[in-house]
Amino acid sequence: MHSRKLQQNDARRGVITLSVMLATIMQALDTTIANVALPHVQGSMGTTQEQINWVLTSYVVAAAIFTPLTGFLASRFGRKRVLNWSIVGFTLTSMLCGAAQTLEQIVLFRVLQGIFGASLVPLSQSLLLDTYPKEKHGSAMAIWGIGVMVGPILGPTLGGWLTEYYSWRWVFYINLPFGVLAWLGLAASVKETTPDPTRKFDVLGFSLLAIAIGAFQIMLDRGESLDWFSSPEILIEAFLAALCLYLFAVHTWTHHQPFINPAIFTDRNFCVGLLFIFLVGIVLLATMALLPPFMQNLMGYPVLDVGYVLAPRGLGTMVAMMLVGRMINKVDPRPLIAAGLLLTSLSLWEMTLFTTDSSTGDIIRTGITQGFGLGLIFTPLTTISFSTLAPRFRNDGTALFSLMRNVGSGIGISIVITYLGHRTQFNHEVFTSYLTPFNQSLQQAVQAGVYHLGTPEGLMKLDREVTRQASTLAYLQDFRLMMFITLIAVPMTLLLRAPGRSAQPAPVMD
């Protein structure tokens, strides 16, 4: 009888895990899958580049604003109810995005998609932490992390393939089977948590945090196109973000029932984990934002080939997570995190040696190394961050964990794109200073007929080559910047405390 109940529990955990994976992958894919289809959406709707960017901005801002609300909603109304309605809403709004006929419609539906999708990742994480006993948290987080980490990596590949062979609308329609299967699995296997009707909604606290996050995300998304702090709009958004964040902090520590309980920040592992996942967010998507344009614009790769070459990066992440899932309960997670950071740094250093003639094998090899390193980081980091956090804080904790990863990704992308532009301009000026009559390489190129400096066309050709070389070096300098950021994080592993090894009995599910 006892063994039969254990088999039923294992089967139910398997259904929950599969359903959670589907929901997580669905949301994680949407963070990058639409990027590839954006030019096709622009052509279909006849909009400008600035207007079409709101298709991405609206989703990111809405998801960022509503992610912190996850903990309150789950506590107040029940986690299963919130998660299932989030899946339904995300799936329906995805279909509406695919069917949209105007820019206004797709932006509206992307906002709704971001609102419903905000709770999917944090609630999926907290659900798995509660479903599995503590000694199996590492394995559970390894499975869950595959969706979180691999989804954004495979998004451009899948998005490019769907757009090329079907239509940009299928980038959104693809969510339907994921959503239906996830909802069916969770509806049949998950028990509802007990709602807490006494928990009050801190309207002021949420409003201050929402304004701070929204203003900050819009500033990050529009800063590069508006030349950052030379724009009044960016200055206003920066001021709003800083002011509201300060007021939110003061309100949190002085209000009797704040939106986020400040006691959650007394857990050292959790706080250090938030800082770590912020840095992981920077490296994960920032590098992915650099490689596709580097390969397309400077190395001449077609869009689909870029996706195929970058896809093995996700394979490295998956292999690392499966290995770590088996090791996590037998070894201290801190050396694993440090090893992952060093591997990621090594791959970024190798990327600083790229040239426009680098082979496809070099790109695949460094991508697999980097993916493996990130996989070594994510599972131990997630496990150790929640190892000492009280279960009553899990819904809020997972929401903050997802928020910091997303904010890190937004900041990372803004940093590398801005740095790329500045370094390209600086490198161009430096390279131009070497174009003198005494430059032997230039003289040889002129004598060989490569450049005809006496004609406007010849000068333009020379300028294009200088710009290409300046841009190539700027990409390599960006990779070096990411390498330094990763190396800086290595000593931070000393701030983490190793979790206890005492096993707890598995919870029995009725």
N, C-alpha and C positions, 0 to 999 in steps of 0.2 A: 504493500500500500504506500509506504513511504517512498520507495523507488519510483512508483508510478507518478506520485505527485512531483518528484524531482524532474521526471521526464516531461511532465506537463509544463513545469516552470521553465525548463530549458527551451521547449518548443515556443513558449510565449515570448521568452527573451529573444529568440531568433526572429520571430515575426516583428517584434518591436524594433530590433536592430535594423532589419531590412527596411522597414517603413521609415525609420528615422534617417537612414542613409539616403533614401529616395528624396525625402523632403530637403535634406541638407544639400545634396547635389543639385537639386532643382534651383534652390536659392543661390548657391555658390556659382553655378554656371552663368546666372543672369548678371553677375557683377562684371563679366567681360565678354559674354557671347554677343551682345548687341553692338560692341565697338566695331567689329568687322563689317557689320551690315549698315553702319551709319551712312556711308556715301550713297548706298542704294536707296535708303529711306529718303535722303535729301533729294536725289534725282526724281523719285516717285512723287514727292510732295512739292517740289519746286521751291525749296527754301534756301536761305543763305547758310553759310557755315556756322555763324554765331547762333542762328535760330535753331538749327538742328542739334547743336550741342546741348540744348535744354532737354533732349530726350535722355541723355546720360545724367545731366545735373539734377533733374527733377527726381529721378529714382534714388540717386545717392543721398541727396539732402533729406528726402522723406524717410528713407530707411534709417539714416543716422539720427534723426529727431525722435523717431518712435522706438528705437531699440531700447533706450533706458526705461520705457514704459512697460516692458515685458514683465519685469518682476512684480509690479503692482497688479497688472491684469491677471497674471497667473494666481497670485495669492487671493485676490478678491473674487474671481469668478471660477477658478479651477483651471489647472494646467491643461488637462485634456481638452476641455471646451475651447480654450483660447488657441491651442495648437491646431485643432481640427478646423476651426473657423479661419485661421490664418492660411491653412492649406487650401481651403475652398476659395477664399478671397483671392489668394495669389494666383491660383489656376485660372479663375474666371477673368481676372484683370489681364492676365497674360494673353488669353484668347481675344480680349477686347483690344489689346495693343496690336495684335496681328491683324485684326479687322479694321483698324482705324483708317480713316480716309483723309483726315486733315492733321496738321501739326498740333493744333489745339487739342484734338481728341487724343492723340498718342501721348502728349505730355500729361494730360489729365489722368489717363489710364496708367502711365508710368508712376505718377505720384501715388495712386491707389495701390499699385503693385509694390512699391517701396514700403508703404504703410503696413500692408498685410505680410510682406516678407520679412519685416524687421524682427519678428518673434520666432521665426522658424529655426534659425541656428542656435540661439541661446536656449530655447525650450527643448530642442532636440538633445542638446548637451546635458542639461539638468535632468531630463528624463532618463538618459542612459546612466548617469551617475546614481540615480535612485533605483534603477532596475537591477544593476549589478552590485554584488557585495564589494566591499572596499578592496579586497585583495585582487579583484578582477577589473578595477577601475582603469588600470593601464591598458589592458587589452581592449576595453570598451572605447577608451579615448583614441586608441590607434585606429579602430574601425571608423569611428566618427570623424577623425581627422583626415582620413582619405578623401571624404567628400568635401571638407572645408578647404583643403590645400590643393587637391587635384582638380576640383571644379574650375577655379579661375585659370588654371594652366591649360586645361583642355578646351575652355570656352572659345578662344579665338579659332582653334582648329575646327571644332564642330560648327561654329558660326560661319566660317568661311566656306565650308563644304555645303551647308544648307543653302546659303545665299547663292553659291555658284550653280548648284544643280537644281535647286527648287526656286525659292524666293526668299526675300528678307523676312516675309511674314512667318515663315516656318521657324525662324529663330525664337518666336514667341509661342507658336503652336506646339513646339516640341515639349512644352511643360505639361501638356494635358495628360499623357500616360503616366508621367511621374506623379502628378498630383492625385489622380484617381487611385492609383495603387497605394500611395502613402496614406491617403485618407481611409481607405478600406482596411488596411492593416492596423492602423492606430485605433480606429473605431472599434475593431473587434478584439484587440488585445490589451489595451491600456485601461487601468483603473483610474477613476477620477480622484484627484486630491481633494481634501476638505477645504472648501472656500472659507475665507476669513472675512465675514461681513463687518467686523469691527475696524478693519484697516481703512483709514480715511485717505482720501486722495489729496495730496498737497499740491493744490493748483498753482500757487505762486512758485514753489520749488521746480515743478515740471516746466512751467512757462519760462522761467529764467534759464534752465538748462536747454530747453528746446530752442530758444532764441540764440543762445551762445553757440550751440552746435550748428544750427541752420546758417547763421551768419558766417561762421568759420568755414563750413563746407562750400558755401557759395563763393567766399573769398578765394579758397583754394582752386575751385574750378574755373573761375573767371580772371584770376590774377594775371596769368601769363598773357592772355589776349588784351588785357587793359593796362599792361605795363605796371602792374603791381601798385606801389604806393604813390605813384604819380597820378593815379586816378582817384577822384573824390569818392566814387562808389566803394572802392577797396578800403579806403580810409574809414568810411562810415561802418562798413562791415567788420573791420578789425576792431574798431572802438566798441561796437555793440557786443562782439564776442568776448572781449576782455572784460568789459563792465559787467555783463550778465554772468559770466563765469565767476567773477569775484563776489557778486551779490549772492549767487547760488551757494558758494562755499560758506559765506557768512551765515546765510539762512539755514544751511544744513547743520551747522554746529550750534545754532542757537534756538531752532524751532523744536518744540516738544515731540512732534511726530513728523519728521521731514520726509521728503520724497525718497531719499536714499538714506538708510540708517548709517550714521557715521561709524558705528561699531564694526562695520564690515572692513574698515580700513585699519583696524588694529591687528589684523592677521598679516604678519610679515611676508609669509610666502605668497599670499594673494596679491599684496601690493607690489612686490618685486616681479611677480608673474605678469601683472598689468603692464609694467614697464618693458618687460621682455617681449610680450606679444605685440606691443607697439612697435618695437624695433623689427620684429619678424614681419609685421605688416609693411613696413617701409621697404625691406629688401624683396619680399615676395612679389608684389605687383610693380614696384618701381623698375626692377630689372626686366620684367615682362613688358613694360611700357617702352623700354629702350631697344630691345632686340628686334622686334618686327620692323620698325622704320630703318634701323641700321642695315638689316638684311635686304629690305626692299629697295631703299633709296641709294645705298652705297655698294651693295654686293649684287644687285640685280635679280634677286629672287622673286618669282611670282608669289601672289598672295597665298595660294593653296600650299605651295611648297614650304613657305614659312611656317605654316601651321603644322605640317608633317614633321619638319625638322625640330620644332620646339616641343612636340608632343612627348618624346622620350623623357623630358624633364619630369613629367608627371609619373612616369614609370619608376624613376629613381626614388621619388617620394613614396610611392606605394610600397616598394620593396623595403625601404627603411622603416616605414611604419609597421609593416608586418613583422619584421625582425624585432623591433623595439617592443611590440606588443607581447612577444614571448619572453623578453628579457627583463621587462620593467619591474617585475616583482622579485627578481633575484639580484639586481644590482642597484647601486645608488644612481638615481636619475641625473644628478648634477654632472658627473663626467660625460654622460651621454649628450647633455646639452652643450657642454664645452666642446666636445668632439664635433658636434653638428655645426657649431659656429666656426670652428677652425676649417672644416671641410668647405663650408660656404665661402669663407674668406679665400681659401685656395682657389676655388673655381672663379671667383671674381678677379683674383690676381691673374689667372690664366687668360681671362677675358680682356685684361688690359694689354695683352700681347696680340690681340686680334689685328688683322689687316684686312683690306678689301679683297685680298687673295686667299684668306683663310679657307680651309676646306670644310665641307659639310660635316666630316667626321669630327673636326675640332669643336664645332658648335654643339654637336650631339653629345660628345664626351663631357664637355664642361657643363652642359645642361643636366646630364644625368648626375654628375658629381654634386652640383648645386641642389638638385632635387633631393638627392640622398641626404645631404647635410641638413636641409630644411625639415626633412622627415625625421631625422634624429632629434631635432630640437622640439618639434611641436608636441609629440605625444608625452615625453617626460615633463615638458613644461606645463602642459595642461593638467597632468596628473598631480604634480607637486604643488601647483598653484591652488588646487582644491582639496589637497590632502588634509589640511588642518582647518579648513573653513567649515563653520557650523552648517549643518544641513538646512537650517531655516534661512540661510543667506544664499542658497544655491541659485534660485531664480534670478535674484538681483545680481549675484556674482557672475553668472554666465552672460547676462545682458551687458554688464560692464566689460567683460572679457571680449565679447564680440565688438562692442563699441570701440575699444582701444585698438583692436586690430584694424577696423575700418578707418578710423582716424589716422592711424599710422600709414595705411595704404594711400589715403588722400594726400597726406603731407609728403610722403615719399615720391609720389608721382609729380607733385608740384615742384619739389626740390630738383629732381633730375631733369625735368623739362626746362625749368628756368636756368639751371646751371648749364645745360646743353646750349641754350641760346647765347648766354653770356660768354661761354668759353669758345664757341664757334666764332663770335665776333672778335674776341681778343686774339685767338689764333690766326684769324685772317689778317689782322693788322700786323702781327709779328711776321707771318710768312711774306706778306707784301713788302716788308722792309728789306727782305733779302733779294728782291727782284731788281737788281742793279746791273748796269753794263758789265760789271766785273764778276758776275756770277757765271762760272764756267759751265755749270749744268744748263743754265738757261741759254747760253751762247751755243752750246752743242745742239740743243733742241731746235733753236732758230735755224742753225745751219743745216739740220736734217729735214727742215721743212715742216716740223710739227706745229710751230707757231709762226704766224706772219704778223709781226708786231707793227707793221706799217699800215695795217687795215683795222677798222673797228671790229670786224668779225674775229680777227686774230687775237685782239686784246680781250674780247669777250670770252673766247675759248680759254685763254690763259686764266682769266678771273674765275671761270667755272671750275677749273682744275684746282686753283688755290682754295676756293670755297669747299670743294670736295675733300681736300686734304685737311683743311681746318675743321670741318665737321667730323671727319674720321677721328682725329685726335681728341675732339671734344667728347665723343662717345666713350673713348678709352679713359678719359679723365673722370667721366661719370661713373664708370665701373670701379675706378680706383676709390672714388668717394664712398661708394657702397661698401667696398672692402674695409675701409677705415671704420665706418659705422659698425660693421659686424665685429671687427676686432675689439672695438671699445667695449662691446657687450660681454666679452669673455670673462673679465674679472668679476662681473656682476654675479656669476654663478656662486661666488663665495657668500653672497648675501642670503642665499636660499638655505633652508634647513631641511635635512633629509627626513622624509616622513617615517613614522614608525612602521615596523614590519608586522605588528600584531594583526593576525587575521581575524575577521569578524564573520559570524555565521551568515550564510546567504539568507536574504529575506524571503519568506514564503509568501507567494502570491496566491490568493484565493481564486 
